[in-house]
Amino acid sequence: MVELLKLLNAMPQSLVMALQLVIACAVYSPALIKRPHFPVRCGVGLAALLIFSSIRTGLSEQQEILTMPLLIYAFFGLFLYMLFELDMKKLCFVFLSVVATQHIAVVLTDTLRAVFSVYEMNAAWYLISFVSFALTLPVCYHFFGKRLRVITQIKMQSSGLIGLSCLLFAIVYFLRVFSLFQIWLLPAGNPLIITINLYGLVGSIASLAILYAGNHEATLVEENQMIEQMLHEREAQEVLTGETIDLVNMKYHDMKHLLAAMRSSEGTEVGGVLDEIERELPQYERVLRTGNAALDTILMNKMVLCQAKEIELSCMVDGAKLSKLSTADIYALFGNLLDNAIEALQEEPPQRRAISLQVFEKRGYLCIHVANYCSNTPELEDGIPKTRKADKRYHGFGIKSIRYIAEKYGGNLTISTEDQQFCVDILI
């Protein structure tokens, strides 16, 4: 233990700082896209960072406190850029996240040392440092690290907020650095030491909170724009499907007349073939009359799809109650509802492949209910099922667009997963 303490005490503080930054980086690196040959880049970059931070500058202690951390920050920024696919805006975002997290852990360490009056570099000194990082890293991951994946996958719009957060952290950092010179003049145990450290702690947390809160709002704006684009594309697709169905219906009626004429002139053998053709034709006739043409198109399209996938689709629908919804929203809402149910039932045995759709009015509210069997109940996050697909960037917008449309008309979306039934209820 004594030898270990001597080794730790002999380490330059700049090297300790570089190691702390690398450890703090682990909070955010899982959300980042790695560059090619990542292990090689990581090894070379880490070695260069540690060697650089171990160099003795020959400066006085005060000069080194002012200059060396800034040089290490700059080198660490290059280290991040070398390892991960980041444009300049995202690089600033990730860099500030890591630096602020490391600074929170360091200031928390100094605060606890002052609270417990630990001023010598002994076992308690290093134990407090370990405990501070053990507390800071999981907390920062929970509140910030988990959200970084979404933020970095969607175009960041809040350059001003990133700049504001950087400015706030710079002010906090430099004020604390200069306050260290005053702390050294204070007697051990002076309450002002704790106050100065708490100021640095609160300021670092504030810079992270502003950074993520602002970009969370920008992310929501970007998501809504993507959803609007998806709704527009689905409307165009369903309009085309409706035109195709109308054409098929016309051909269906023409074929019926042609079959009748052929039956009257051909023998019994040909008649059997015609009987089989006649049995197949009805699936192409639009038999649904819900009271809403857009919903008729959607249901006809999905019924043909369900028939091909051996799924029973039962409907109790009053389409006239959908008059307050735009055609585009009807296409998107019911298209996504049924597509999700059809996709989920692919994994179920044929005897359990059934979808129930209900649209009705109750006490002045429009009620939409969709239910399907679900043996593998999905986990819900923020009321929305978490996708099980490997690439999560382009999935999950179906349910989000459903909720978006419901809220657009002043309604709400509720998802329940009880008794192996996946139920979606919309109340408008």
C-alpha positions as CSV (number, residue, x, y, z in Angstrom):
1,M,0.0,0.0,0.0
2,V,2.8,2.4,0.9
3,E,4.6,1.7,-2.4
4,L,1.3,2.3,-4.3
5,L,0.8,5.6,-2.6
6,K,4.3,6.7,-3.5
7,L,3.7,5.8,-7.1
8,L,0.4,7.7,-7.2
9,N,1.9,10.7,-5.5
10,A,4.8,10.8,-8.0
11,M,2.4,11.0,-11.0
12,P,2.2,14.5,-12.6
13,Q,-1.2,16.2,-12.1
14,S,-1.4,16.7,-15.8
15,L,-1.2,12.9,-16.4
16,V,-3.9,12.4,-13.7
17,M,-6.1,14.9,-15.5
18,A,-5.6,13.1,-18.9
19,L,-6.6,9.8,-17.3
20,Q,-9.7,11.4,-15.8
21,L,-10.8,12.7,-19.2
22,V,-10.4,9.3,-20.7
23,I,-12.4,7.7,-17.9
24,A,-15.1,10.4,-18.3
25,C,-15.2,9.8,-22.0
26,A,-16.5,6.3,-21.3
27,V,-19.8,7.9,-20.3
28,Y,-20.5,9.2,-23.8
29,S,-18.5,7.0,-26.2
30,P,-21.1,4.2,-26.5
31,A,-23.4,6.7,-28.3
32,L,-20.8,7.7,-30.9
33,I,-19.9,6.3,-34.3
34,K,-16.4,5.0,-34.3
35,R,-14.0,5.7,-37.1
36,P,-12.4,2.8,-39.2
37,H,-9.6,1.0,-37.4
38,F,-10.8,2.2,-34.1
39,P,-8.6,0.0,-31.9
40,V,-5.5,1.2,-33.6
41,R,-6.6,4.8,-33.5
42,C,-7.5,4.4,-29.8
43,G,-4.1,2.8,-28.9
44,V,-2.1,5.4,-30.8
45,G,-4.2,8.4,-29.6
46,L,-4.2,7.2,-25.9
47,A,-0.5,6.7,-25.9
48,A,0.2,10.1,-27.4
49,L,-2.2,11.8,-24.9
50,L,-0.6,10.1,-21.9
51,I,3.0,10.8,-23.1
52,F,2.2,14.4,-23.8
53,S,0.5,14.9,-20.4
54,S,3.6,13.3,-18.7
55,I,6.0,15.9,-20.1
56,R,7.6,18.1,-17.5
57,T,7.3,21.7,-18.6
58,G,9.7,23.3,-16.2
59,L,7.1,26.0,-15.4
60,S,6.2,27.2,-12.0
61,E,3.3,25.6,-10.2
62,Q,1.0,28.5,-10.9
63,Q,2.0,28.8,-14.5
64,E,1.5,25.1,-15.0
65,I,-2.0,25.2,-13.5
66,L,-2.9,28.0,-16.0
67,T,-1.4,26.5,-19.2
68,M,-1.1,22.7,-18.9
69,P,-4.9,21.9,-18.5
70,L,-5.6,24.0,-21.6
71,L,-3.0,22.1,-23.6
72,I,-4.4,18.8,-22.4
73,Y,-8.0,19.9,-23.3
74,A,-6.8,20.8,-26.8
75,F,-5.0,17.5,-27.2
76,F,-8.0,15.6,-25.9
77,G,-10.2,17.4,-28.5
78,L,-7.9,16.0,-31.2
79,F,-8.1,12.6,-29.6
80,L,-11.9,12.7,-29.8
81,Y,-11.9,13.8,-33.4
82,M,-9.4,11.0,-34.3
83,L,-11.6,8.3,-32.7
84,F,-15.2,9.2,-33.6
85,E,-17.2,10.4,-36.7
86,L,-17.9,14.0,-35.5
87,D,-18.5,17.2,-37.4
88,M,-17.3,20.4,-35.7
89,K,-20.6,21.1,-33.9
90,K,-20.9,17.6,-32.5
91,L,-17.3,17.6,-31.6
92,C,-17.8,20.7,-29.5
93,F,-20.9,19.1,-27.9
94,V,-19.2,15.9,-27.0
95,F,-16.0,17.6,-25.9
96,L,-17.9,19.9,-23.5
97,S,-19.9,16.9,-22.2
98,V,-16.7,15.0,-21.3
99,V,-14.8,18.0,-19.9
100,A,-17.7,19.2,-17.8
101,T,-18.3,15.6,-16.4
102,Q,-14.6,15.3,-15.5
103,H,-14.7,18.8,-13.9
104,I,-17.8,17.8,-11.8
105,A,-16.0,14.7,-10.5
106,V,-12.8,16.7,-9.7
107,V,-14.7,19.5,-7.9
108,L,-16.8,17.0,-6.0
109,T,-13.6,15.4,-4.9
110,D,-12.2,18.7,-3.6
111,T,-15.4,19.5,-1.9
112,L,-15.5,16.1,0.0
113,R,-11.9,16.4,0.9
114,A,-12.6,19.8,2.4
115,V,-15.7,18.5,4.2
116,F,-13.8,15.6,5.8
117,S,-10.6,17.7,6.3
118,V,-8.5,15.4,4.2
119,Y,-5.5,17.5,3.1
120,E,-2.7,14.9,2.8
121,M,-2.2,12.6,-0.2
122,N,-2.9,9.4,1.8
123,A,-5.3,6.5,1.2
124,A,-8.3,8.6,2.3
125,W,-7.3,11.2,-0.3
126,Y,-7.4,8.7,-3.1
127,L,-10.5,6.9,-1.8
128,I,-12.5,10.2,-1.9
129,S,-11.3,10.6,-5.5
130,F,-12.5,7.1,-6.4
131,V,-15.9,7.6,-4.7
132,S,-16.4,10.9,-6.4
133,F,-15.9,9.4,-9.9
134,A,-17.9,6.4,-8.9
135,L,-20.8,8.7,-8.1
136,T,-20.4,11.2,-10.9
137,L,-20.1,8.9,-13.9
138,P,-23.3,6.8,-13.6
139,V,-25.3,9.9,-12.7
140,C,-24.0,11.8,-15.7
141,Y,-24.7,8.8,-17.9
142,H,-28.3,8.5,-16.7
143,F,-29.1,12.2,-17.2
144,F,-26.9,13.0,-20.2
145,G,-25.0,10.1,-21.7
146,K,-28.2,8.1,-22.6
147,R,-29.6,11.0,-24.5
148,L,-26.5,11.7,-26.5
149,R,-27.3,8.9,-29.0
150,V,-30.5,10.6,-30.1
151,I,-28.9,14.1,-30.1
152,T,-25.9,13.0,-32.3
153,Q,-28.1,11.1,-34.8
154,I,-30.3,14.1,-35.5
155,K,-29.0,17.3,-36.9
156,M,-28.2,19.7,-34.1
157,Q,-29.7,23.1,-34.5
158,S,-28.7,24.9,-31.3
159,S,-25.3,26.3,-32.1
160,G,-26.1,29.2,-29.9
161,L,-26.8,27.0,-26.9
162,I,-23.6,25.0,-27.5
163,G,-21.7,28.3,-27.5
164,L,-23.5,29.5,-24.4
165,S,-22.7,26.3,-22.5
166,C,-19.1,26.6,-23.6
167,L,-18.9,30.2,-22.4
168,L,-20.5,29.3,-19.0
169,F,-18.1,26.4,-18.5
170,A,-15.1,28.6,-19.4
171,I,-16.2,31.2,-16.9
172,V,-16.7,28.6,-14.2
173,Y,-13.4,26.9,-15.0
174,F,-11.2,30.1,-15.1
175,L,-12.8,31.6,-12.0
176,R,-12.1,28.3,-10.1
177,V,-8.5,28.2,-11.4
178,F,-7.8,31.7,-10.2
179,S,-9.6,31.0,-6.9
180,L,-7.2,28.1,-6.3
181,F,-4.5,30.6,-5.8
182,Q,-6.5,32.2,-3.0
183,I,-7.5,28.8,-1.5
184,W,-3.8,28.0,-0.9
185,L,-3.6,31.1,1.3
186,L,-6.5,30.1,3.5
187,P,-5.9,28.0,6.6
188,A,-7.1,24.3,6.4
189,G,-10.7,23.9,7.4
190,N,-11.8,27.4,6.3
191,P,-15.5,27.1,5.2
192,L,-14.7,29.4,2.2
193,I,-12.8,26.4,0.6
194,I,-16.1,24.4,0.5
195,T,-18.0,27.4,-0.8
196,I,-15.6,28.0,-3.7
197,N,-15.7,24.3,-4.7
198,L,-19.5,24.2,-4.5
199,Y,-19.6,27.1,-6.9
200,G,-17.6,25.2,-9.4
201,L,-19.8,22.1,-8.9
202,V,-23.0,24.0,-9.5
203,G,-21.6,25.9,-12.5
204,S,-20.4,22.7,-14.2
205,I,-23.7,21.0,-13.7
206,A,-25.5,24.1,-15.1
207,S,-23.4,24.1,-18.2
208,L,-24.3,20.4,-18.9
209,A,-28.0,21.0,-18.1
210,I,-28.2,24.0,-20.5
211,L,-26.4,22.0,-23.2
212,Y,-28.7,19.0,-23.1
213,A,-31.9,20.7,-22.3
214,G,-31.6,23.1,-25.2
215,N,-30.6,20.4,-27.7
216,H,-33.3,18.2,-26.5
217,E,-35.8,20.8,-27.6
218,A,-34.0,21.1,-31.0
219,T,-34.1,17.3,-31.3
220,L,-37.9,17.3,-30.8
221,V,-38.3,20.0,-33.5
222,E,-36.1,17.9,-35.9
223,E,-38.1,14.8,-35.0
224,N,-41.4,16.6,-35.7
225,Q,-40.1,17.8,-39.1
226,M,-39.1,14.2,-39.9
227,I,-42.5,12.9,-38.9
228,E,-44.2,15.6,-41.0
229,Q,-42.1,14.5,-44.0
230,M,-43.1,10.8,-43.3
231,L,-46.8,11.8,-43.2
232,H,-46.5,13.6,-46.5
233,E,-44.8,10.6,-48.1
234,R,-47.4,8.2,-46.7
235,E,-50.2,10.3,-48.1
236,A,-48.7,10.3,-51.5
237,Q,-48.2,6.5,-51.3
238,E,-51.8,5.9,-50.1
239,V,-53.3,8.1,-52.8
240,L,-51.4,6.1,-55.4
241,T,-52.7,2.9,-53.7
242,G,-56.2,4.2,-53.8
243,E,-56.0,5.0,-57.5
244,T,-54.6,1.5,-58.1
245,I,-57.5,-0.1,-56.2
246,D,-60.0,2.0,-58.2
247,L,-58.5,0.7,-61.4
248,V,-58.6,-2.9,-60.1
249,N,-62.2,-2.5,-59.2
250,M,-63.0,-1.3,-62.7
251,K,-61.2,-4.3,-64.1
252,Y,-63.0,-6.6,-61.7
253,H,-66.5,-5.5,-63.0
254,D,-65.3,-5.8,-66.6
255,M,-64.0,-9.3,-65.8
256,K,-67.3,-10.4,-64.2
257,H,-69.1,-9.5,-67.4
258,L,-66.5,-11.3,-69.5
259,L,-66.8,-14.5,-67.3
260,A,-70.5,-14.5,-67.6
261,A,-70.3,-14.3,-71.4
262,M,-67.7,-17.1,-71.6
263,R,-69.7,-19.3,-69.2
264,S,-72.7,-19.2,-71.5
265,S,-70.6,-20.3,-74.5
266,E,-68.1,-22.9,-73.1
267,G,-68.4,-26.4,-71.8
268,T,-68.4,-27.8,-68.3
269,E,-64.5,-28.2,-68.1
270,V,-63.9,-24.6,-68.9
271,G,-66.8,-23.8,-66.5
272,G,-64.8,-25.3,-63.6
273,V,-61.8,-23.1,-64.4
274,L,-64.1,-20.1,-64.5
275,D,-65.6,-21.1,-61.1
276,E,-62.1,-21.0,-59.6
277,I,-61.3,-17.6,-61.2
278,E,-64.6,-16.3,-59.9
279,R,-63.8,-17.4,-56.4
280,E,-60.5,-15.5,-56.5
281,L,-61.9,-12.3,-57.9
282,P,-63.8,-11.0,-54.8
283,Q,-60.7,-10.2,-52.9
284,Y,-60.0,-7.5,-55.4
285,E,-63.4,-5.8,-55.0
286,R,-63.7,-2.9,-52.6
287,V,-66.4,-4.2,-50.3
288,L,-65.7,-1.8,-47.4
289,R,-68.0,1.2,-47.1
290,T,-66.9,2.8,-43.8
291,G,-68.1,6.3,-44.6
292,N,-64.6,7.6,-45.2
293,A,-63.0,7.1,-48.6
294,A,-59.4,7.5,-47.2
295,L,-60.0,4.8,-44.6
296,D,-61.6,2.5,-47.2
297,T,-58.4,2.7,-49.2
298,I,-56.2,2.0,-46.2
299,L,-58.4,-1.0,-45.0
300,M,-58.6,-2.5,-48.5
301,N,-54.9,-2.3,-48.9
302,K,-54.2,-3.8,-45.5
303,M,-56.9,-6.5,-45.9
304,V,-55.1,-7.8,-49.1
305,L,-51.8,-7.7,-47.2
306,C,-53.4,-9.5,-44.2
307,Q,-54.8,-12.2,-46.5
308,A,-51.4,-12.9,-48.0
309,K,-49.9,-13.2,-44.5
310,E,-52.7,-15.3,-43.0
311,I,-53.8,-12.6,-40.7
312,E,-57.5,-12.0,-39.8
313,L,-58.4,-8.4,-39.8
314,S,-61.8,-7.6,-38.1
315,C,-63.2,-4.1,-38.3
316,M,-66.0,-2.3,-36.5
317,V,-65.6,1.1,-37.9
318,D,-67.7,4.2,-38.3
319,G,-65.6,6.2,-40.8
320,A,-68.0,9.2,-40.7
321,K,-66.6,10.0,-37.2
322,L,-63.2,10.8,-38.7
323,S,-64.5,14.0,-40.4
324,K,-62.3,16.2,-38.2
325,L,-59.1,14.4,-39.3
326,S,-57.4,15.4,-42.6
327,T,-57.0,12.8,-45.3
328,A,-53.2,12.8,-44.9
329,D,-53.6,12.2,-41.1
330,I,-56.0,9.3,-41.7
331,Y,-53.6,7.7,-44.1
332,A,-50.7,8.1,-41.7
333,L,-52.6,7.2,-38.5
334,F,-54.3,4.0,-39.7
335,G,-51.5,3.0,-42.0
336,N,-49.0,3.1,-39.1
337,L,-51.4,1.4,-36.7
338,L,-52.1,-1.5,-39.0
339,D,-48.5,-1.8,-40.3
340,N,-47.2,-2.1,-36.7
341,A,-49.8,-4.8,-35.9
342,I,-49.1,-6.7,-39.1
343,E,-45.3,-6.6,-38.4
344,A,-45.7,-7.8,-34.8
345,L,-47.9,-10.8,-35.9
346,Q,-45.2,-12.1,-38.2
347,E,-43.6,-13.7,-35.2
348,E,-46.8,-15.4,-34.0
349,P,-48.3,-18.8,-35.0
350,P,-51.1,-18.6,-37.7
351,Q,-53.9,-19.4,-35.3
352,R,-53.1,-16.3,-33.3
353,R,-52.7,-13.8,-36.1
354,A,-55.6,-11.5,-35.6
355,I,-56.1,-7.7,-35.5
356,S,-59.1,-6.0,-34.1
357,L,-59.8,-2.4,-35.3
358,Q,-62.6,-0.3,-33.8
359,V,-63.5,3.3,-34.5
360,F,-66.5,4.8,-32.7
361,E,-67.7,7.9,-30.8
362,K,-68.4,7.8,-27.1
363,R,-69.5,10.8,-25.0
364,G,-68.4,13.2,-27.7
365,Y,-64.9,11.7,-28.0
366,L,-63.5,9.9,-31.1
367,C,-62.2,6.5,-29.9
368,I,-59.8,4.4,-31.9
369,H,-58.8,1.0,-30.6
370,V,-56.4,-1.5,-32.2
371,A,-55.4,-4.8,-30.6
372,N,-53.3,-7.7,-31.6
373,Y,-51.9,-10.8,-29.9
374,C,-48.3,-10.3,-28.6
375,S,-46.6,-13.3,-26.9
376,N,-43.3,-11.3,-26.5
377,T,-44.4,-8.2,-24.7
378,P,-42.2,-5.2,-25.6
379,E,-40.7,-2.9,-23.0
380,L,-42.2,0.5,-22.8
381,E,-40.1,3.7,-22.6
382,D,-41.9,7.0,-22.2
383,G,-45.1,5.2,-23.1
384,I,-43.7,3.9,-26.4
385,P,-42.3,0.4,-27.1
386,K,-38.6,0.2,-27.4
387,T,-37.5,-1.1,-30.8
388,R,-35.7,-4.5,-30.8
389,K,-34.1,-3.8,-34.2
390,A,-30.3,-3.4,-34.3
391,D,-30.4,-0.1,-36.1
392,K,-32.5,2.2,-33.9
393,R,-31.9,5.4,-35.9
394,Y,-34.7,4.8,-38.4
395,H,-37.2,3.0,-36.3
396,G,-39.7,4.1,-33.7
397,F,-41.1,7.0,-35.8
398,G,-44.3,5.0,-36.6
399,I,-45.6,5.1,-33.0
400,K,-44.2,8.7,-32.6
401,S,-46.2,9.8,-35.6
402,I,-49.3,8.2,-34.2
403,R,-48.9,10.1,-31.0
404,Y,-48.0,13.2,-32.9
405,I,-51.3,13.0,-34.8
406,A,-53.3,12.3,-31.7
407,E,-51.8,15.3,-29.9
408,K,-52.3,17.5,-33.0
409,Y,-56.0,17.1,-32.5
410,G,-55.9,17.6,-28.8
411,G,-56.0,13.9,-28.0
412,N,-53.8,11.3,-26.4
413,L,-52.3,7.9,-27.1
414,T,-52.3,5.0,-24.6
415,I,-50.5,1.7,-25.1
416,S,-51.1,-1.3,-22.9
417,T,-49.6,-4.8,-22.9
418,E,-51.7,-6.9,-20.6
419,D,-52.7,-10.6,-21.0
420,Q,-50.4,-10.9,-24.1
421,Q,-52.5,-8.3,-25.9
422,F,-50.8,-5.3,-27.4
423,C,-53.5,-2.5,-27.4
424,V,-53.3,1.0,-28.8
425,D,-56.1,3.4,-27.7
426,I,-56.4,6.9,-29.1
427,L,-58.9,9.3,-27.6
428,I,-59.6,12.6,-29.4
